[in-house]
Amino acid sequence: MNQKREFPNWEKLYQTDAVESMPWFNPELDPDLDRALTQLHLKTGSALDLGTGPGTQAIALAERGFDVTATDLSETAVNLAKEKAQQKGFNVSFQTDDILNTHLNRKFDLVFDRGCFHVLPPECRLDYVRTVAGLIKSGGYLFLKCFSYLETRESGPYRFTPTEIQEMFGDRFHVRSIEETVYHGTLNPLPKALFCQMEKS
Ligand SMILES: C[S@@+](CC[C@H](N)C(=O)[O-])C[C@H]1O[C@@H](n2cnc3c(N)ncnc32)[C@H](O)[C@@H]1O
């Protein structure tokens, strides 16, 4: 589980491959996030879609009524997502940004990370936790989706146990729940994943 994992050059990937072919492509709002928003009666406010990639989650959140900012390391991903949002008539602030050296200087009501944290180098995880905690208002939420330790595919992102998530995030967040689920995308079977709901203390 702690083996070193390799990732593509994200910018090159978005320059060469169609986003619809990517394993994480999901045109709908992630069903776990959808359920959490309903349970928590979250309908408006500011949202950050972190590592937005194809931008589907950012657009779906805007469609739901959130004021959405969406960032990604890849400028090409950001430009493609911006075009898609414009075509669909949704207003999302798409920005090229590295979460490990972020230029964001405001706080959000909620942050959604579906697949960014689990591709970061292990030595950067605590910096990520500190940075993301600084981007969320007190009482705001971090919704994190990452691969689960139960996923057995050889390749792909890092995997986590609920205990590891609790240990990494617990100092800065109240970890409300960690559920075993799947990562909705183009792979078959869908990879096993964790959906974590955390409240900023
Ligand atoms: C597995 S994809 C998930 C994309 C998107 N969240 C989704 O659900 O469709 C991971 C994304 O994280 C982005 N990424 C990787 N490292 C990043 C970083 N340091 N800062 C911001 N984005 C990053 C990649 O470019 C890629 O688009």
The ligand as an SDF file (V2000), in Angstrom:
LIG
                    3D

 27 29  0  0  0  0  0  0  0  0999 V2000
   -7.7100   11.9030  -10.7220 C   0  0  0  0  0  0  0  0  0  0  0  0
   -7.8260   13.4890  -11.4910 S   0  0  0  0  0  0  0  0  0  0  0  0
   -9.4190   14.0150  -10.8870 C   0  0  0  0  0  0  0  0  0  0  0  0
  -10.0360   15.1540  -11.6710 C   0  0  0  0  0  0  0  0  0  0  0  0
  -11.3740   15.6860  -11.1670 C   0  0  0  0  0  0  0  0  0  0  0  0
  -11.3580   16.0420   -9.7660 N   0  0  0  0  0  0  0  0  0  0  0  0
  -12.5240   14.7340  -11.4150 C   0  0  0  0  0  0  0  0  0  0  0  0
  -13.0690   14.2170  -10.4440 O   0  0  0  0  0  0  0  0  0  0  0  0
  -12.8670   14.5250  -12.5870 O   0  0  0  0  0  0  0  0  0  0  0  0
   -6.6620   14.4000  -10.5070 C   0  0  0  0  0  0  0  0  0  0  0  0
   -6.5030   15.8470  -10.9380 C   0  0  0  0  0  0  0  0  0  0  0  0
   -5.6510   16.5280  -10.0100 O   0  0  0  0  0  0  0  0  0  0  0  0
   -4.8340   17.4500  -10.7280 C   0  0  0  0  0  0  0  0  0  0  0  0
   -3.6510   17.7330   -9.9020 N   0  0  0  0  0  0  0  0  0  0  0  0
   -2.6000   16.9160   -9.6440 C   0  0  0  0  0  0  0  0  0  0  0  0
   -1.7420   17.5140   -8.8100 N   0  0  0  0  0  0  0  0  0  0  0  0
   -2.2540   18.7410   -8.5220 C   0  0  0  0  0  0  0  0  0  0  0  0
   -1.8190   19.8330   -7.7340 C   0  0  0  0  0  0  0  0  0  0  0  0
   -0.6450   19.7890   -7.0750 N   0  0  0  0  0  0  0  0  0  0  0  0
   -2.5940   20.9450   -7.6780 N   0  0  0  0  0  0  0  0  0  0  0  0
   -3.7620   21.0040   -8.3550 C   0  0  0  0  0  0  0  0  0  0  0  0
   -4.2180   20.0000   -9.1430 N   0  0  0  0  0  0  0  0  0  0  0  0
   -3.4760   18.8810   -9.2250 C   0  0  0  0  0  0  0  0  0  0  0  0
   -4.5350   16.7430  -12.0340 C   0  0  0  0  0  0  0  0  0  0  0  0
   -4.1480   17.6310  -13.0610 O   0  0  0  0  0  0  0  0  0  0  0  0
   -5.8680   16.0320  -12.3100 C   0  0  0  0  0  0  0  0  0  0  0  0
   -6.7200   16.8100  -13.1230 O   0  0  0  0  0  0  0  0  0  0  0  0
  1  2  1  0
  2  3  1  0
  2 10  1  0
  3  4  1  0
  4  5  1  0
  5  6  1  0
  5  7  1  0
  7  8  2  0
  7  9  1  0
 10 11  1  0
 11 12  1  0
 11 26  1  0
 12 13  1  0
 13 14  1  0
 13 24  1  0
 14 15  1  0
 14 23  1  0
 15 16  2  0
 16 17  1  0
 17 18  1  0
 17 23  2  0
 18 19  1  0
 18 20  2  0
 20 21  1  0
 21 22  2  0
 22 23  1  0
 24 25  1  0
 24 26  1  0
 26 27  1  0
M  CHG  2   2   1   9  -1
M  END
$$$$
